[in-house]
Amino acid sequence: MYKIIVQKSAEKFIRKQPKPQQQKIYDAIKNLPYTGDIVKLKGYSIKYRLRVNDYRIIFDKYDDKLIIDIINADNRGQVYKHL
């Protein structure tokens, strides 16, 4: 079972969303890394993105430590500018 860590910037963005979207995002994060629309980002060894409707969640997955670190969450056009 992976331990999920959510960084402050991602938590702040999620909390600003309406309640139904917050619940969808948290449900998708809770099921990481097993289900969801997950794609490994090109050019990075441990970075992945999770798609939840129009939102994107960027996370690092450390298989050796069983840790998922949610580093950013934003709208689909904005999230990649912060990498």
Gaussian input, Z-matrix of N, CA and C with variables (Angstrom, degrees):
# hf/3-21g

backbone

0 1
 N
 C     1     B1
 C     2     B2     1     A1
 N     3     B3     2     A2     1     D1
 C     4     B4     3     A3     2     D2
 C     5     B5     4     A4     3     D3
 N     6     B6     5     A5     4     D4
 C     7     B7     6     A6     5     D5
 C     8     B8     7     A7     6     D6
 N     9     B9     8     A8     7     D7
 C    10    B10     9     A9     8     D8
 C    11    B11    10    A10     9     D9
 N    12    B12    11    A11    10    D10
 C    13    B13    12    A12    11    D11
 C    14    B14    13    A13    12    D12
 N    15    B15    14    A14    13    D13
 C    16    B16    15    A15    14    D14
 C    17    B17    16    A16    15    D15
 N    18    B18    17    A17    16    D16
 C    19    B19    18    A18    17    D17
 C    20    B20    19    A19    18    D18
 N    21    B21    20    A20    19    D19
 C    22    B22    21    A21    20    D20
 C    23    B23    22    A22    21    D21
 N    24    B24    23    A23    22    D22
 C    25    B25    24    A24    23    D23
 C    26    B26    25    A25    24    D24
 N    27    B27    26    A26    25    D25
 C    28    B28    27    A27    26    D26
 C    29    B29    28    A28    27    D27
 N    30    B30    29    A29    28    D28
 C    31    B31    30    A30    29    D29
 C    32    B32    31    A31    30    D30
 N    33    B33    32    A32    31    D31
 C    34    B34    33    A33    32    D32
 C    35    B35    34    A34    33    D33
 N    36    B36    35    A35    34    D34
 C    37    B37    36    A36    35    D35
 C    38    B38    37    A37    36    D36
 N    39    B39    38    A38    37    D37
 C    40    B40    39    A39    38    D38
 C    41    B41    40    A40    39    D39
 N    42    B42    41    A41    40    D40
 C    43    B43    42    A42    41    D41
 C    44    B44    43    A43    42    D42
 N    45    B45    44    A44    43    D43
 C    46    B46    45    A45    44    D44
 C    47    B47    46    A46    45    D45
 N    48    B48    47    A47    46    D46
 C    49    B49    48    A48    47    D47
 C    50    B50    49    A49    48    D48
 N    51    B51    50    A50    49    D49
 C    52    B52    51    A51    50    D50
 C    53    B53    52    A52    51    D51
 N    54    B54    53    A53    52    D52
 C    55    B55    54    A54    53    D53
 C    56    B56    55    A55    54    D54
 N    57    B57    56    A56    55    D55
 C    58    B58    57    A57    56    D56
 C    59    B59    58    A58    57    D57
 N    60    B60    59    A59    58    D58
 C    61    B61    60    A60    59    D59
 C    62    B62    61    A61    60    D60
 N    63    B63    62    A62    61    D61
 C    64    B64    63    A63    62    D62
 C    65    B65    64    A64    63    D63
 N    66    B66    65    A65    64    D64
 C    67    B67    66    A66    65    D65
 C    68    B68    67    A67    66    D66
 N    69    B69    68    A68    67    D67
 C    70    B70    69    A69    68    D68
 C    71    B71    70    A70    69    D69
 N    72    B72    71    A71    70    D70
 C    73    B73    72    A72    71    D71
 C    74    B74    73    A73    72    D72
 N    75    B75    74    A74    73    D73
 C    76    B76    75    A75    74    D74
 C    77    B77    76    A76    75    D75
 N    78    B78    77    A77    76    D76
 C    79    B79    78    A78    77    D77
 C    80    B80    79    A79    78    D78
 N    81    B81    80    A80    79    D79
 C    82    B82    81    A81    80    D80
 C    83    B83    82    A82    81    D81
 N    84    B84    83    A83    82    D82
 C    85    B85    84    A84    83    D83
 C    86    B86    85    A85    84    D84
 N    87    B87    86    A86    85    D85
 C    88    B88    87    A87    86    D86
 C    89    B89    88    A88    87    D87
 N    90    B90    89    A89    88    D88
 C    91    B91    90    A90    89    D89
 C    92    B92    91    A91    90    D90
 N    93    B93    92    A92    91    D91
 C    94    B94    93    A93    92    D92
 C    95    B95    94    A94    93    D93
 N    96    B96    95    A95    94    D94
 C    97    B97    96    A96    95    D95
 C    98    B98    97    A97    96    D96
 N    99    B99    98    A98    97    D97
 C   100   B100    99    A99    98    D98
 C   101   B101   100   A100    99    D99
 N   102   B102   101   A101   100   D100
 C   103   B103   102   A102   101   D101
 C   104   B104   103   A103   102   D102
 N   105   B105   104   A104   103   D103
 C   106   B106   105   A105   104   D104
 C   107   B107   106   A106   105   D105
 N   108   B108   107   A107   106   D106
 C   109   B109   108   A108   107   D107
 C   110   B110   109   A109   108   D108
 N   111   B111   110   A110   109   D109
 C   112   B112   111   A111   110   D110
 C   113   B113   112   A112   111   D111
 N   114   B114   113   A113   112   D112
 C   115   B115   114   A114   113   D113
 C   116   B116   115   A115   114   D114
 N   117   B117   116   A116   115   D115
 C   118   B118   117   A117   116   D116
 C   119   B119   118   A118   117   D117
 N   120   B120   119   A119   118   D118
 C   121   B121   120   A120   119   D119
 C   122   B122   121   A121   120   D120
 N   123   B123   122   A122   121   D121
 C   124   B124   123   A123   122   D122
 C   125   B125   124   A124   123   D123
 N   126   B126   125   A125   124   D124
 C   127   B127   126   A126   125   D125
 C   128   B128   127   A127   126   D126
 N   129   B129   128   A128   127   D127
 C   130   B130   129   A129   128   D128
 C   131   B131   130   A130   129   D129
 N   132   B132   131   A131   130   D130
 C   133   B133   132   A132   131   D131
 C   134   B134   133   A133   132   D132
 N   135   B135   134   A134   133   D133
 C   136   B136   135   A135   134   D134
 C   137   B137   136   A136   135   D135
 N   138   B138   137   A137   136   D136
 C   139   B139   138   A138   137   D137
 C   140   B140   139   A139   138   D138
 N   141   B141   140   A140   139   D139
 C   142   B142   141   A141   140   D140
 C   143   B143   142   A142   141   D141
 N   144   B144   143   A143   142   D142
 C   145   B145   144   A144   143   D143
 C   146   B146   145   A145   144   D144
 N   147   B147   146   A146   145   D145
 C   148   B148   147   A147   146   D146
 C   149   B149   148   A148   147   D147
 N   150   B150   149   A149   148   D148
 C   151   B151   150   A150   149   D149
 C   152   B152   151   A151   150   D150
 N   153   B153   152   A152   151   D151
 C   154   B154   153   A153   152   D152
 C   155   B155   154   A154   153   D153
 N   156   B156   155   A155   154   D154
 C   157   B157   156   A156   155   D155
 C   158   B158   157   A157   156   D156
 N   159   B159   158   A158   157   D157
 C   160   B160   159   A159   158   D158
 C   161   B161   160   A160   159   D159
 N   162   B162   161   A161   160   D160
 C   163   B163   162   A162   161   D161
 C   164   B164   163   A163   162   D162
 N   165   B165   164   A164   163   D163
 C   166   B166   165   A165   164   D164
 C   167   B167   166   A166   165   D165
 N   168   B168   167   A167   166   D166
 C   169   B169   168   A168   167   D167
 C   170   B170   169   A169   168   D168
 N   171   B171   170   A170   169   D169
 C   172   B172   171   A171   170   D170
 C   173   B173   172   A172   171   D171
 N   174   B174   173   A173   172   D172
 C   175   B175   174   A174   173   D173
 C   176   B176   175   A175   174   D174
 N   177   B177   176   A176   175   D175
 C   178   B178   177   A177   176   D176
 C   179   B179   178   A178   177   D177
 N   180   B180   179   A179   178   D178
 C   181   B181   180   A180   179   D179
 C   182   B182   181   A181   180   D180
 N   183   B183   182   A182   181   D181
 C   184   B184   183   A183   182   D182
 C   185   B185   184   A184   183   D183
 N   186   B186   185   A185   184   D184
 C   187   B187   186   A186   185   D185
 C   188   B188   187   A187   186   D186
 N   189   B189   188   A188   187   D187
 C   190   B190   189   A189   188   D188
 C   191   B191   190   A190   189   D189
 N   192   B192   191   A191   190   D190
 C   193   B193   192   A192   191   D191
 C   194   B194   193   A193   192   D192
 N   195   B195   194   A194   193   D193
 C   196   B196   195   A195   194   D194
 C   197   B197   196   A196   195   D195
 N   198   B198   197   A197   196   D196
 C   199   B199   198   A198   197   D197
 C   200   B200   199   A199   198   D198
 N   201   B201   200   A200   199   D199
 C   202   B202   201   A201   200   D200
 C   203   B203   202   A202   201   D201
 N   204   B204   203   A203   202   D202
 C   205   B205   204   A204   203   D203
 C   206   B206   205   A205   204   D204
 N   207   B207   206   A206   205   D205
 C   208   B208   207   A207   206   D206
 C   209   B209   208   A208   207   D207
 N   210   B210   209   A209   208   D208
 C   211   B211   210   A210   209   D209
 C   212   B212   211   A211   210   D210
 N   213   B213   212   A212   211   D211
 C   214   B214   213   A213   212   D212
 C   215   B215   214   A214   213   D213
 N   216   B216   215   A215   214   D214
 C   217   B217   216   A216   215   D215
 C   218   B218   217   A217   216   D216
 N   219   B219   218   A218   217   D217
 C   220   B220   219   A219   218   D218
 C   221   B221   220   A220   219   D219
 N   222   B222   221   A221   220   D220
 C   223   B223   222   A222   221   D221
 C   224   B224   223   A223   222   D222
 N   225   B225   224   A224   223   D223
 C   226   B226   225   A225   224   D224
 C   227   B227   226   A226   225   D225
 N   228   B228   227   A227   226   D226
 C   229   B229   228   A228   227   D227
 C   230   B230   229   A229   228   D228
 N   231   B231   230   A230   229   D229
 C   232   B232   231   A231   230   D230
 C   233   B233   232   A232   231   D231
 N   234   B234   233   A233   232   D232
 C   235   B235   234   A234   233   D233
 C   236   B236   235   A235   234   D234
 N   237   B237   236   A236   235   D235
 C   238   B238   237   A237   236   D236
 C   239   B239   238   A238   237   D237
 N   240   B240   239   A239   238   D238
 C   241   B241   240   A240   239   D239
 C   242   B242   241   A241   240   D240
 N   243   B243   242   A242   241   D241
 C   244   B244   243   A243   242   D242
 C   245   B245   244   A244   243   D243
 N   246   B246   245   A245   244   D244
 C   247   B247   246   A246   245   D245
 C   248   B248   247   A247   246   D246

   B1=1.4504
   B2=1.5336
   B3=1.3053
   B4=1.4534
   B5=1.5329
   B6=1.3226
   B7=1.4589
   B8=1.5241
   B9=1.3327
   B10=1.4577
   B11=1.5229
   B12=1.3331
   B13=1.4633
   B14=1.5242
   B15=1.3280
   B16=1.4633
   B17=1.5275
   B18=1.3281
   B19=1.4592
   B20=1.5285
   B21=1.3300
   B22=1.4650
   B23=1.5184
   B24=1.3279
   B25=1.4688
   B26=1.5225
   B27=1.3264
   B28=1.4617
   B29=1.5266
   B30=1.3242
   B31=1.4684
   B32=1.5296
   B33=1.3278
   B34=1.4595
   B35=1.5252
   B36=1.3268
   B37=1.4627
   B38=1.5247
   B39=1.3109
   B40=1.4656
   B41=1.5260
   B42=1.3105
   B43=1.4728
   B44=1.5257
   B45=1.3334
   B46=1.4645
   B47=1.5314
   B48=1.3186
   B49=1.4595
   B50=1.5298
   B51=1.3442
   B52=1.4711
   B53=1.5309
   B54=1.3196
   B55=1.4699
   B56=1.5298
   B57=1.3444
   B58=1.4751
   B59=1.5359
   B60=1.3366
   B61=1.4591
   B62=1.5174
   B63=1.3351
   B64=1.4617
   B65=1.5251
   B66=1.3294
   B67=1.4596
   B68=1.5240
   B69=1.3399
   B70=1.4678
   B71=1.5251
   B72=1.3278
   B73=1.4633
   B74=1.5294
   B75=1.3331
   B76=1.4647
   B77=1.5253
   B78=1.3392
   B79=1.4631
   B80=1.5248
   B81=1.3397
   B82=1.4631
   B83=1.5253
   B84=1.3377
   B85=1.4626
   B86=1.5247
   B87=1.3165
   B88=1.4608
   B89=1.5366
   B90=1.3355
   B91=1.4609
   B92=1.5255
   B93=1.3259
   B94=1.4650
   B95=1.5182
   B96=1.2806
   B97=1.4575
   B98=1.5206
   B99=1.3143
   B100=1.4590
   B101=1.5271
   B102=1.3309
   B103=1.4607
   B104=1.5168
   B105=1.3107
   B106=1.4518
   B107=1.5102
   B108=1.3121
   B109=1.4583
   B110=1.5289
   B111=1.3352
   B112=1.4623
   B113=1.5240
   B114=1.3214
   B115=1.4646
   B116=1.5243
   B117=1.3253
   B118=1.4667
   B119=1.5229
   B120=1.3301
   B121=1.4641
   B122=1.5161
   B123=1.3120
   B124=1.4615
   B125=1.5185
   B126=1.3170
   B127=1.4476
   B128=1.5205
   B129=1.3242
   B130=1.4652
   B131=1.5220
   B132=1.3220
   B133=1.4655
   B134=1.5279
   B135=1.3360
   B136=1.4639
   B137=1.5227
   B138=1.3276
   B139=1.4615
   B140=1.5347
   B141=1.3297
   B142=1.4513
   B143=1.5079
   B144=1.3350
   B145=1.4497
   B146=1.5161
   B147=1.3118
   B148=1.4557
   B149=1.5124
   B150=1.3198
   B151=1.4642
   B152=1.5185
   B153=1.3352
   B154=1.4607
   B155=1.5222
   B156=1.3297
   B157=1.4704
   B158=1.5311
   B159=1.3362
   B160=1.4669
   B161=1.5235
   B162=1.3146
   B163=1.4576
   B164=1.5230
   B165=1.3305
   B166=1.4553
   B167=1.5231
   B168=1.3047
   B169=1.4562
   B170=1.5234
   B171=1.3144
   B172=1.4583
   B173=1.5302
   B174=1.3275
   B175=1.4609
   B176=1.5174
   B177=1.3318
   B178=1.4588
   B179=1.5183
   B180=1.3314
   B181=1.4609
   B182=1.5184
   B183=1.3282
   B184=1.4523
   B185=1.5294
   B186=1.3341
   B187=1.4561
   B188=1.5198
   B189=1.3318
   B190=1.4654
   B191=1.5300
   B192=1.3415
   B193=1.4649
   B194=1.5261
   B195=1.3504
   B196=1.4652
   B197=1.5300
   B198=1.3451
   B199=1.4625
   B200=1.5201
   B201=1.3319
   B202=1.4604
   B203=1.5181
   B204=1.3276
   B205=1.4611
   B206=1.5219
   B207=1.3321
   B208=1.4641
   B209=1.5230
   B210=1.3332
   B211=1.4630
   B212=1.5181
   B213=1.3467
   B214=1.4574
   B215=1.5153
   B216=1.3153
   B217=1.4507
   B218=1.5191
   B219=1.3288
   B220=1.4617
   B221=1.5140
   B222=1.3271
   B223=1.4584
   B224=1.5184
   B225=1.3094
   B226=1.4575
   B227=1.5208
   B228=1.3249
   B229=1.4545
   B230=1.5170
   B231=1.3221
   B232=1.4595
   B233=1.5106
   B234=1.3194
   B235=1.4670
   B236=1.5215
   B237=1.3081
   B238=1.4574
   B239=1.5283
   B240=1.3210
   B241=1.4691
   B242=1.5221
   B243=1.3314
   B244=1.4611
   B245=1.5183
   B246=1.3207
   B247=1.4618
   B248=1.4679
   A1=108.58
   A2=115.84
   A3=121.42
   A4=110.71
   A5=115.72
   A6=121.59
   A7=106.67
   A8=117.44
   A9=121.85
   A10=109.23
   A11=114.89
   A12=122.41
   A13=107.80
   A14=117.60
   A15=122.03
   A16=108.04
   A17=116.28
   A18=121.29
   A19=110.22
   A20=116.57
   A21=121.82
   A22=113.35
   A23=117.76
   A24=119.68
   A25=111.18
   A26=117.40
   A27=120.73
   A28=110.29
   A29=116.72
   A30=121.37
   A31=110.92
   A32=116.28
   A33=121.75
   A34=110.88
   A35=117.02
   A36=120.62
   A37=110.72
   A38=117.51
   A39=120.94
   A40=110.53
   A41=117.20
   A42=121.09
   A43=112.95
   A44=117.79
   A45=121.46
   A46=112.37
   A47=117.24
   A48=121.43
   A49=110.47
   A50=116.93
   A51=119.72
   A52=111.02
   A53=116.88
   A54=122.15
   A55=114.05
   A56=120.08
   A57=117.95
   A58=112.87
   A59=117.35
   A60=120.63
   A61=111.40
   A62=117.08
   A63=120.34
   A64=110.23
   A65=115.41
   A66=119.36
   A67=111.62
   A68=117.56
   A69=121.00
   A70=111.13
   A71=116.09
   A72=120.33
   A73=110.26
   A74=116.80
   A75=119.70
   A76=112.00
   A77=117.42
   A78=120.09
   A79=110.92
   A80=116.46
   A81=120.40
   A82=111.08
   A83=117.31
   A84=121.20
   A85=110.44
   A86=116.79
   A87=121.33
   A88=111.40
   A89=117.70
   A90=122.06
   A91=113.61
   A92=117.99
   A93=120.20
   A94=110.21
   A95=119.76
   A96=132.09
   A97=113.09
   A98=118.24
   A99=121.26
   A100=114.41
   A101=118.36
   A102=120.15
   A103=110.51
   A104=115.52
   A105=121.53
   A106=111.13
   A107=115.24
   A108=122.16
   A109=107.74
   A110=115.79
   A111=122.47
   A112=109.15
   A113=115.94
   A114=121.56
   A115=108.19
   A116=115.95
   A117=120.70
   A118=108.24
   A119=117.06
   A120=121.07
   A121=110.26
   A122=115.66
   A123=120.68
   A124=110.11
   A125=115.28
   A126=120.93
   A127=113.99
   A128=117.17
   A129=122.12
   A130=108.79
   A131=116.12
   A132=118.98
   A133=112.81
   A134=118.27
   A135=119.61
   A136=113.21
   A137=119.16
   A138=121.19
   A139=110.65
   A140=114.46
   A141=122.64
   A142=108.71
   A143=116.03
   A144=119.84
   A145=108.84
   A146=114.71
   A147=123.36
   A148=107.15
   A149=117.32
   A150=121.55
   A151=108.87
   A152=115.37
   A153=122.75
   A154=106.37
   A155=116.55
   A156=123.06
   A157=109.35
   A158=118.55
   A159=121.53
   A160=112.34
   A161=117.55
   A162=122.14
   A163=109.96
   A164=114.98
   A165=120.89
   A166=108.63
   A167=115.49
   A168=122.19
   A169=107.06
   A170=117.28
   A171=122.74
   A172=107.66
   A173=115.71
   A174=118.61
   A175=111.19
   A176=114.36
   A177=123.10
   A178=107.14
   A179=116.48
   A180=120.87
   A181=108.79
   A182=116.26
   A183=123.08
   A184=107.83
   A185=116.51
   A186=120.77
   A187=112.62
   A188=117.27
   A189=119.82
   A190=112.44
   A191=117.08
   A192=121.36
   A193=112.66
   A194=116.94
   A195=122.97
   A196=111.67
   A197=114.99
   A198=121.58
   A199=109.07
   A200=115.40
   A201=122.28
   A202=106.60
   A203=115.89
   A204=122.48
   A205=108.43
   A206=117.24
   A207=122.65
   A208=106.53
   A209=116.33
   A210=118.54
   A211=113.74
   A212=117.59
   A213=119.26
   A214=109.86
   A215=116.16
   A216=123.38
   A217=106.75
   A218=116.24
   A219=119.79
   A220=108.91
   A221=115.83
   A222=120.52
   A223=109.36
   A224=116.65
   A225=119.18
   A226=113.81
   A227=119.64
   A228=120.48
   A229=113.77
   A230=117.45
   A231=121.59
   A232=114.82
   A233=117.88
   A234=121.37
   A235=112.83
   A236=118.07
   A237=120.95
   A238=112.72
   A239=118.38
   A240=121.60
   A241=111.66
   A242=117.27
   A243=121.15
   A244=112.72
   A245=118.44
   A246=120.09
   A247=108.78
   D1=129.51
   D2=-179.15
   D3=-81.66
   D4=142.13
   D5=171.78
   D6=-89.22
   D7=130.61
   D8=-177.30
   D9=-107.38
   D10=125.13
   D11=178.46
   D12=-114.67
   D13=127.32
   D14=-179.82
   D15=-110.10
   D16=120.67
   D17=179.13
   D18=-71.33
   D19=158.27
   D20=-176.18
   D21=-59.15
   D22=-40.92
   D23=-177.70
   D24=-64.15
   D25=-39.75
   D26=178.19
   D27=-68.63
   D28=-42.88
   D29=179.26
   D30=-61.01
   D31=-40.29
   D32=-179.79
   D33=-62.93
   D34=-44.19
   D35=179.23
   D36=-64.46
   D37=-44.52
   D38=-177.58
   D39=-63.52
   D40=-41.21
   D41=-179.03
   D42=-66.18
   D43=-22.77
   D44=179.09
   D45=-78.97
   D46=-13.28
   D47=-177.61
   D48=-80.57
   D49=157.99
   D50=175.49
   D51=-60.40
   D52=153.58
   D53=-174.96
   D54=-52.78
   D55=-45.23
   D56=-179.36
   D57=-61.70
   D58=-38.93
   D59=177.62
   D60=-68.88
   D61=-38.49
   D62=176.38
   D63=-57.09
   D64=-45.64
   D65=-177.93
   D66=-64.19
   D67=-40.20
   D68=177.76
   D69=-63.03
   D70=-42.76
   D71=-179.13
   D72=-65.51
   D73=-46.86
   D74=-179.65
   D75=-64.47
   D76=-36.77
   D77=177.08
   D78=-64.21
   D79=-41.04
   D80=178.88
   D81=-66.21
   D82=-40.57
   D83=178.70
   D84=-65.10
   D85=-39.08
   D86=-178.50
   D87=-62.13
   D88=-30.58
   D89=-178.36
   D90=-88.39
   D91=0.53
   D92=178.24
   D93=-64.20
   D94=149.67
   D95=-7.22
   D96=-94.94
   D97=18.84
   D98=-168.99
   D99=-88.61
   D100=-37.08
   D101=-178.23
   D102=-130.48
   D103=161.90
   D104=178.84
   D105=115.94
   D106=172.03
   D107=178.60
   D108=-86.26
   D109=86.42
   D110=-174.98
   D111=-109.98
   D112=131.42
   D113=178.41
   D114=-133.06
   D115=135.39
   D116=175.14
   D117=-74.34
   D118=134.45
   D119=-178.88
   D120=-79.89
   D121=132.90
   D122=-179.88
   D123=-68.46
   D124=140.25
   D125=178.17
   D126=89.80
   D127=-3.25
   D128=179.81
   D129=-126.35
   D130=145.93
   D131=-176.84
   D132=-87.15
   D133=-31.05
   D134=-175.25
   D135=-125.61
   D136=3.98
   D137=-176.66
   D138=-90.44
   D139=137.21
   D140=178.59
   D141=-134.23
   D142=163.38
   D143=173.19
   D144=-128.23
   D145=144.59
   D146=176.81
   D147=-115.61
   D148=129.68
   D149=178.84
   D150=-100.74
   D151=127.80
   D152=174.02
   D153=-131.35
   D154=100.17
   D155=-174.56
   D156=54.96
   D157=-120.77
   D158=-179.66
   D159=-93.38
   D160=7.38
   D161=-178.73
   D162=-102.85
   D163=150.10
   D164=176.16
   D165=-126.12
   D166=136.12
   D167=177.21
   D168=-116.19
   D169=122.22
   D170=179.15
   D171=-99.65
   D172=130.71
   D173=-179.08
   D174=-143.61
   D175=155.25
   D176=173.44
   D177=-101.81
   D178=136.94
   D179=179.56
   D180=-118.34
   D181=117.41
   D182=178.99
   D183=-105.46
   D184=99.22
   D185=-176.70
   D186=-68.92
   D187=-33.10
   D188=-178.05
   D189=-69.68
   D190=-30.66
   D191=-179.41
   D192=-103.08
   D193=-5.67
   D194=-176.64
   D195=57.10
   D196=49.36
   D197=179.97
   D198=-125.46
   D199=137.53
   D200=169.97
   D201=-117.28
   D202=124.01
   D203=-177.46
   D204=-111.64
   D205=107.51
   D206=178.16
   D207=-77.43
   D208=109.84
   D209=-173.97
   D210=-99.06
   D211=-22.71
   D212=-178.40
   D213=-158.77
   D214=147.95
   D215=172.97
   D216=-142.96
   D217=135.94
   D218=-178.13
   D219=-167.65
   D220=178.88
   D221=174.30
   D222=-67.45
   D223=159.18
   D224=-169.61
   D225=-62.52
   D226=-30.64
   D227=-179.23
   D228=-81.41
   D229=-20.39
   D230=-172.98
   D231=-99.40
   D232=-25.37
   D233=-169.13
   D234=-65.46
   D235=-33.57
   D236=-175.51
   D237=-78.10
   D238=-14.88
   D239=179.04
   D240=-71.80
   D241=-19.45
   D242=-175.41
   D243=-96.67
   D244=8.46
   D245=179.97
   D246=-81.54

